[in-house]
């Protein structure tokens, strides 16, 4: 009889892979947000009332 439930080791490996993926995603988002922050703070906003 074949048990299809993943073993604890398989679950841990899957979780570790997901964590690494999340770290990469978080780093990318953080870098993007920092770039946008620099961009928005270094360019003065000129509002002309036309």
For each residue, the residues with C-beta under 8 A, 3 or more apart:
1:
2:
3:
4:
5:
6: 10 11 14
7: 10 11
8: 11 12
9: 12 13
10: 6 7 13 14
11: 6 7 8 14 15
12: 8 9 15 16
13: 9 10 16 17
14: 6 10 11 17 18
15: 11 12 18 19
16: 12 13 19 20
17: 13 14 20 21
18: 14 15 21 22
19: 15 16 22 23
20: 16 17 23 24
21: 17 18 24 25
22: 18 19 25 26
23: 19 20 26 27
24: 20 21 27 28
25: 21 22 28 29
26: 22 23 29 30
27: 23 24 30 31
28: 24 25 31 32
29: 25 26 32 33
30: 26 27 33 34
31: 27 28 34 35
32: 28 29 35 36
33: 29 30 36 37
34: 30 31 37 38
35: 31 32 38 39
36: 32 33 39 40
37: 33 34 40 41
38: 34 35 41 42
39: 35 36 42 43
40: 36 37 43
41: 37 38
42: 38 39
43: 39 40
44:
45:
46:
47:
48:
49:
50:
